[in-house]
Amino acid sequence: MLKNMIGALVVMLGISFSPVIHAQEASTTESHYQFDQHSDFTIFWHDLQLAVSNKDKEAVAKMMNFPFSDYEHSPMIFQNASEFLSQYDELFDAEMIKLIKTNQYRQGDADQSQVLDAVSPEGYIIEHENSDNGYNLVIEQVDGIYKLVRIAFYS
């Protein structure tokens, strides 16, 4: 009889605390991001890797500049976060996720600073070894904060 009462008490406690546990897990995940410190590329990059690894589309959207274009002077492909979220898997396909997870980025090249649509020397590009394998993404500062700003036309 005592075993049954203890068992019932354990089940009741587990049920009553489960919403609190889930709420703590959600806030812990959100607290891993340091959006307010994205003026530092290293912190931005870590957050991008974390968001992509966790398939946290909303966090990735917070790291993008909208409108987002195919390249600097092309028509926009995502006017806002909701358009991006509905097509997330097209931009962040398996190959792009692999590039992000394995740190396949480089800083912009000062020698190309006069080339239209080149990545600025202060910016970065997530880059395929062979551009025939896919597209490259440009990361530059917008109002002092690093953001994904466009697909690169020239790299």
C-alpha positions as CSV (number, residue, x, y, z in Angstrom):
1,M,0.0,0.0,0.0
2,L,2.8,2.4,0.9
3,K,4.6,1.6,-2.4
4,N,1.4,2.4,-4.3
5,M,1.1,5.8,-2.5
6,I,4.7,6.7,-3.2
7,G,4.4,5.6,-6.8
8,A,1.3,7.8,-7.3
9,L,3.0,10.7,-5.6
10,V,6.0,10.4,-7.9
11,V,3.7,10.3,-11.0
12,M,1.8,13.4,-9.8
13,L,4.9,15.4,-9.1
14,G,6.3,14.5,-12.5
15,I,3.2,15.6,-14.2
16,S,2.9,18.8,-12.3
17,F,6.5,19.8,-13.0
18,S,6.7,18.8,-16.6
19,P,5.5,22.2,-18.0
20,V,8.1,24.0,-15.9
21,I,10.8,21.7,-17.2
22,H,9.8,22.3,-20.8
23,A,9.7,26.1,-20.2
24,Q,13.2,25.9,-18.7
25,E,14.5,24.0,-21.7
26,A,13.1,26.5,-24.2
27,S,14.6,29.5,-22.3
28,T,17.9,27.7,-22.0
29,T,18.1,27.2,-25.7
30,E,17.1,30.8,-26.4
31,S,19.7,32.0,-23.9
32,H,22.5,30.2,-25.8
33,Y,22.2,32.9,-28.5
34,Q,23.9,36.2,-28.0
35,F,22.1,38.3,-30.6
36,D,23.1,41.5,-28.8
37,Q,26.8,40.7,-29.3
38,H,26.7,40.1,-33.1
39,S,29.0,43.0,-33.7
40,D,31.7,40.4,-33.0
41,F,31.9,38.0,-35.9
42,T,33.1,35.0,-33.8
43,I,29.9,35.3,-31.6
44,F,27.7,35.7,-34.7
45,W,29.3,32.6,-36.3
46,H,28.9,30.5,-33.2
47,D,25.3,31.5,-33.0
48,L,24.7,30.7,-36.7
49,Q,26.3,27.3,-36.3
50,L,24.2,26.6,-33.2
51,A,20.9,27.7,-34.9
52,V,21.6,25.7,-38.0
53,S,22.6,22.6,-36.0
54,N,19.4,22.9,-34.0
55,K,17.3,23.6,-37.1
56,D,16.2,26.8,-35.3
57,K,14.8,28.6,-38.3
58,E,13.5,31.6,-36.3
59,A,17.0,32.2,-34.8
60,V,18.5,32.0,-38.3
61,A,15.9,34.6,-39.5
62,K,17.1,36.9,-36.8
63,M,20.6,36.7,-38.2
64,M,19.5,37.8,-41.7
65,N,19.0,41.2,-43.3
66,F,15.7,41.7,-45.1
67,P,15.0,42.2,-47.9
68,F,17.5,39.4,-48.9
69,S,18.6,39.2,-52.5
70,D,20.1,36.7,-54.9
71,Y,23.0,39.2,-55.3
72,E,23.3,42.9,-54.6
73,H,21.5,44.2,-57.6
74,S,19.0,41.4,-58.3
75,P,15.4,41.2,-57.4
76,M,14.7,40.3,-53.8
77,I,14.0,36.7,-53.0
78,F,12.9,37.2,-49.4
79,Q,11.2,40.4,-48.5
80,N,10.8,39.5,-44.8
81,A,11.3,36.7,-42.2
82,S,8.0,35.0,-43.0
83,E,8.9,34.5,-46.7
84,F,12.3,33.2,-45.6
85,L,10.9,30.8,-43.1
86,S,8.5,29.3,-45.6
87,Q,11.5,28.6,-47.9
88,Y,14.2,27.9,-45.3
89,D,15.2,24.5,-46.6
90,E,15.9,25.9,-50.1
91,L,18.6,28.3,-48.8
92,F,19.8,26.1,-45.9
93,D,20.1,22.8,-47.8
94,A,22.3,19.9,-46.6
95,E,25.4,21.3,-48.4
96,M,25.0,24.8,-46.9
97,I,24.5,23.3,-43.4
98,K,27.7,21.2,-43.9
99,L,29.7,24.3,-44.9
100,I,28.5,26.1,-41.8
101,K,29.2,23.2,-39.5
102,T,32.7,22.8,-40.9
103,N,33.7,26.5,-40.8
104,Q,33.9,26.9,-44.6
105,Y,34.0,30.7,-44.7
106,R,36.6,33.3,-45.5
107,Q,37.0,37.0,-45.1
108,G,36.4,39.4,-48.0
109,D,39.3,40.2,-50.3
110,A,40.6,43.8,-50.4
111,D,41.8,43.2,-53.9
112,Q,38.2,42.8,-55.0
113,S,36.9,45.9,-53.2
114,Q,36.2,47.6,-56.6
115,V,34.4,44.5,-58.0
116,L,30.6,44.9,-58.2
117,D,28.9,42.6,-55.6
118,A,32.2,41.4,-54.1
119,V,32.3,40.7,-50.4
120,S,33.6,43.8,-48.5
121,P,37.0,43.3,-46.9
122,E,35.3,43.5,-43.5
123,G,32.7,40.9,-44.5
124,Y,32.8,37.1,-44.9
125,I,31.6,34.6,-47.3
126,I,30.4,31.0,-46.7
127,E,31.9,29.4,-49.7
128,H,31.9,26.2,-51.7
129,E,35.2,25.0,-53.0
130,N,33.7,24.7,-56.4
131,S,31.0,27.2,-57.2
132,D,29.3,24.7,-59.5
133,N,28.3,22.8,-56.3
134,G,26.0,25.6,-55.1
135,Y,25.8,29.2,-54.0
136,N,27.8,31.3,-51.5
137,L,26.3,33.4,-48.8
138,V,27.6,36.9,-47.8
139,I,27.9,38.0,-44.2
140,E,28.5,41.7,-43.7
141,Q,27.8,44.3,-41.0
142,V,24.5,46.1,-41.1
143,D,24.4,49.0,-38.6
144,G,27.4,47.4,-36.8
145,I,25.8,43.9,-36.5
146,Y,26.8,40.9,-38.6
147,K,24.0,39.6,-40.8
148,L,23.5,37.2,-43.7
149,V,22.9,39.8,-46.4
150,R,22.7,38.1,-49.8
151,I,23.8,35.3,-52.0
152,A,27.1,36.2,-53.6
153,F,27.3,36.8,-57.3
154,Y,31.0,37.2,-57.4
155,S,33.2,35.6,-54.8
